[in-house]
Amino acid sequence: MIRRRLFRKDNKKKYIFFISIFIFFSISFLIYLTIFSKDKYFEIPEYEGNLYIIPINKGGKEIPNQSKKGLHLSNKKNLENKILNNKDIKFSIQIFTNEDYNMVMKKRDELINMSNSIFLENELFILYLESSIGIEYFLLYKDFNSRIEASNYCGINPYFANNCLVINGQNLD
């Protein structure tokens, strides 16, 4: 029977020779780059320009009610306008809200004067909420006995299909 070795003894001198040749060429290449090359490697110059830009026109959708005056609590508006703050309104659908009474009246007139309008003049109410921030005017539509009744009306009417907010008129104090 022939004797075979399961493990062969490698010649380590070959590996050491190749590793030493690799190290020699690597070091000689680095010396060549540092001595004979006139370019500066790995030097990052300091950036002199702006790092970021804040655009003047940011675009996008404008957010309503950004003009809240939380720090000007002493600035109270006169309630000389003809508004209806009826305590008998139970639940109503909010159409529009703003801190400017004239804007609310303008929106009310637009809704009444629309062609094929579902809004009647006696079904639109203007209520106000006075808080420490200021006065907010609400344009509300119809008076319902319960929140469920108002929500059902929102589901039936296509004008309120996407956005329907039911307000409890008795809790606006």
ABEGO torsion letter per residue (X at the ends): XBBBBABBBBBAAAAAAAAAAAAAAAAAAAAAAAAABABBBGBBBBBABBABBBBABAEEBBBBGAABBAABAABBBBAABBBBBBAABABBBBABBBABAAAAAAAAAAAAABBGBABBAAABBBBBBBBAAEBBBBBBBEBBABAAAAAAAAAABAAAAABBBBBBAAAAX
